[in-house]
């Protein structure tokens, strides 16, 4: 199976503007101000990403393409041969450089990749932490309890710092999520909401009224469960635009 990536000779790839915004954290800022991807060291990062996110990113790229594509992304990111364990935590900078490499090599926008990745991994994460999810919960119940269940357990992993979510139930079929992480990865959050909806076999409308990437102090995401009757045949809408883009590569 072809990886779908093109090296295009010795062409210099440019990081999409949206990705430059997404990495405007302490580690990402260093990338903007001249430090290269290969200059990140694990010891200098104080904030970490759960290793499960890295292992799922590997699975995501291997599923969309193949194992060689994952190796190509690692090499372009300057992280060739790095192994990621679900039981460990790794610097934010490593995830950013891997995402940067994937965007450069595919030409896809960072927001689209992050949203599709979130959609991809959420059902797997729900299964991983299934012992925390009550069988009687609805999609809205799950969203309202994510912070006090899954994220609380994740924080027990040394170095792992998931974002703090404030979820407010507006109605039985509607919630508002406030997100103010320095990572500014609200696209990943929206994708994970889509993935959770897919797990619960529900359709949702997602509207972001405020975004940190546009200067707001936090991101505000409104989630509305859409009645099946409003969808033709009750079908769940297709996944994020990136999914179609990946399939065409």
C-alpha positions in Angstrom: 0.0 0.0 0.0 1.4 3.4 -0.9 2.1 5.7 1.9 0.5 8.6 0.0 3.3 11.0 1.0 5.5 12.7 -1.5 9.0 13.9 -0.8 9.0 16.2 -3.8 12.8 16.1 -4.1 14.6 18.4 -1.8 11.7 20.9 -1.6 11.5 22.9 1.7 8.1 22.3 3.4 6.4 25.2 5.2 4.5 24.5 8.4 0.9 25.6 7.9 -0.1 28.8 9.7 -2.8 27.0 11.7 -0.2 24.6 13.1 2.1 27.5 14.1 -0.9 28.8 16.1 -1.6 25.4 17.6 1.9 25.0 18.9 2.0 28.5 20.5 2.8 26.9 23.9 6.1 26.9 25.7 7.5 24.2 23.5 5.8 25.4 20.4 7.0 29.0 20.9 10.5 27.7 20.7 9.8 26.3 17.3 8.5 29.7 16.1 11.5 31.5 17.5 14.1 29.5 15.7 14.7 26.2 17.5 14.4 23.2 15.2 12.3 20.1 15.9 15.4 18.0 16.7 16.5 20.4 19.4 13.8 19.3 21.9 14.9 17.1 24.8 12.6 15.2 27.0 14.4 16.4 30.2 13.7 20.1 29.5 9.9 19.7 29.1 7.9 20.0 32.4 4.4 19.5 30.9 3.8 16.0 29.4 1.3 14.3 27.1 0.0 10.8 28.1 1.8 8.1 26.1 -1.5 6.7 25.0 -1.9 9.7 22.8 1.4 9.0 21.1 0.6 5.3 20.6 -2.8 6.2 19.2 -1.2 8.7 16.8 1.0 5.9 15.6 -2.0 3.6 15.1 -3.9 6.5 13.4 -1.2 7.1 10.8 -0.6 3.3 10.3 -4.4 2.9 9.8 -4.7 5.7 7.3 -1.5 4.7 5.5 0.9 2.0 6.6 3.8 1.3 9.0 6.3 2.9 6.6 4.4 6.1 6.6 4.7 6.3 10.4 8.4 5.7 10.1 8.7 8.5 7.5 6.8 10.9 9.8 9.1 10.1 12.7 12.2 10.6 10.6 11.0 13.9 9.2 10.2 15.0 12.8 13.8 14.1 13.9 12.4 11.4 16.2 13.4 8.3 14.2 13.1 5.1 16.1 11.4 6.6 19.2 9.1 4.2 21.0 6.1 5.4 22.8 4.6 3.5 25.7 1.0 4.0 26.7 2.0 3.8 30.4 4.5 6.7 30.1 4.3 10.5 29.4 6.2 12.4 26.8 6.9 16.1 26.2 4.3 18.1 24.3 7.0 19.2 21.9 7.4 15.7 20.5 3.7 15.4 19.7 3.9 18.9 18.0 6.8 17.9 15.9 5.1 14.7 14.8 2.0 16.6 13.9 4.1 19.2 12.1 5.8 16.5 10.0 2.5 14.9 9.1 1.0 18.2 8.0 4.1 19.1 5.9 4.1 15.7 4.2 0.4 15.6 3.4 -0.3 19.3 2.9 -3.3 19.0 5.2 -4.2 21.8 7.7 -3.4 21.1 11.3 -6.9 21.7 12.5 -8.3 19.1 10.1 -5.7 16.5 11.1 -6.2 17.1 14.9 -10.0 16.9 14.6 -9.9 13.7 12.5 -7.3 12.3 15.0 -9.6 13.1 17.9 -12.5 11.4 16.2 -10.3 8.4 15.5 -9.0 7.9 19.0 -12.0 8.7 21.3 -13.8 5.3 20.9 -10.5 3.6 21.7 -10.0 5.7 24.8 -13.5 5.0 26.0 -12.8 1.3 25.7 -9.5 1.7 27.4 -11.1 3.4 30.4 -14.4 1.5 30.1 -14.2 0.6 33.8 -14.9 4.3 34.6 -17.8 4.7 32.2 -21.2 3.7 33.6 -23.2 1.6 31.1 -26.3 3.7 31.7 -24.6 7.0 30.7 -25.7 8.9 27.7 -23.4 10.8 25.5 -24.1 14.0 27.5 -23.5 12.1 30.8 -20.2 10.9 29.4 -19.1 14.4 28.4 -20.2 15.8 31.8 -18.1 13.2 33.7 -15.0 13.1 31.6 -13.0 15.5 33.8 -13.9 13.8 37.1 -13.3 10.3 35.8 -10.9 9.7 32.9 -8.8 12.9 33.3 -8.5 12.3 37.1 -7.1 8.9 36.5 -4.8 10.1 33.7 -3.3 12.7 36.1 -2.0 9.8 38.3 0.5 9.0 35.5 3.7 10.7 36.3 4.2 13.7 34.0 0.8 13.5 32.3 -1.1 16.8 32.3 -4.4 16.5 30.4 -6.3 19.8 29.9 -8.8 21.0 32.5 -12.3 20.9 31.1 -15.4 22.7 32.5 -18.5 21.0 31.2 -21.9 22.6 31.9 -25.1 20.7 31.2 -27.6 23.0 29.6 -30.2 20.4 28.9 -30.5 16.6 28.6 -29.2 16.9 25.0 -26.9 19.9 25.2 -23.7 20.9 27.0 -21.1 23.7 26.9 -17.4 22.9 27.3 -14.9 25.4 28.4 -11.2 24.7 27.5 -8.3 26.8 28.4 -5.2 24.7 27.9 -1.9 26.4 26.8 -1.7 23.7 24.1 -4.6 25.4 22.3 -5.6 22.1 20.7 -9.4 22.8 20.7 -9.6 21.0 17.3 -8.6 17.8 19.0 -11.3 18.4 21.6 -13.9 18.8 18.9 -12.8 15.7 17.2 -13.0 13.7 20.4 -16.6 14.9 20.9 -17.3 13.6 17.4 -15.7 10.3 18.3 -17.6 10.0 21.5 -20.8 10.7 19.6 -19.9 8.0 17.1 -19.3 5.6 20.0 -22.8 6.4 21.4 -24.3 6.2 17.9 -25.5 9.8 18.1 -25.3 12.8 15.7 -24.1 16.1 17.2 -23.8 19.7 16.2 -20.6 21.4 17.4 -20.3 25.1 17.5 -17.2 27.0 18.9 -18.2 30.5 19.9 -14.9 31.5 21.4 -11.4 30.3 20.5 -8.0 30.9 22.1 -6.4 30.8 18.6 -8.4 34.0 17.9 -7.3 35.7 21.1 -10.0 34.6 23.5 -9.0 33.6 27.0 -10.6 30.2 26.6 -12.3 28.1 24.0 -16.1 27.6 24.4 -17.6 24.7 22.6 -21.3 24.1 22.4 -22.5 20.5 21.8 -26.1 19.7 20.8 -27.3 16.1 20.3 -29.2 16.1 17.0 -32.4 14.0 16.9 -32.1 11.0 14.6 -35.2 12.1 12.7 -33.4 15.2 11.5 -30.7 13.1 9.8 -31.7 11.3 6.6 -32.2 7.7 7.7 -30.9 8.5 11.1 -27.4 8.2 9.9 -24.4 9.8 11.6 -22.7 12.4 9.4 -19.4 11.6 7.8 -16.3 12.2 9.8 -14.1 15.3 9.6 -12.9 16.6 6.3 -9.5 15.3 6.9 -10.8 11.7 6.7 -11.8 12.3 3.1 -8.6 14.1 2.4 -6.6 11.2 3.8 -8.5 8.7 1.7 -7.6 10.6 -1.5 -3.9 10.7 -0.7 
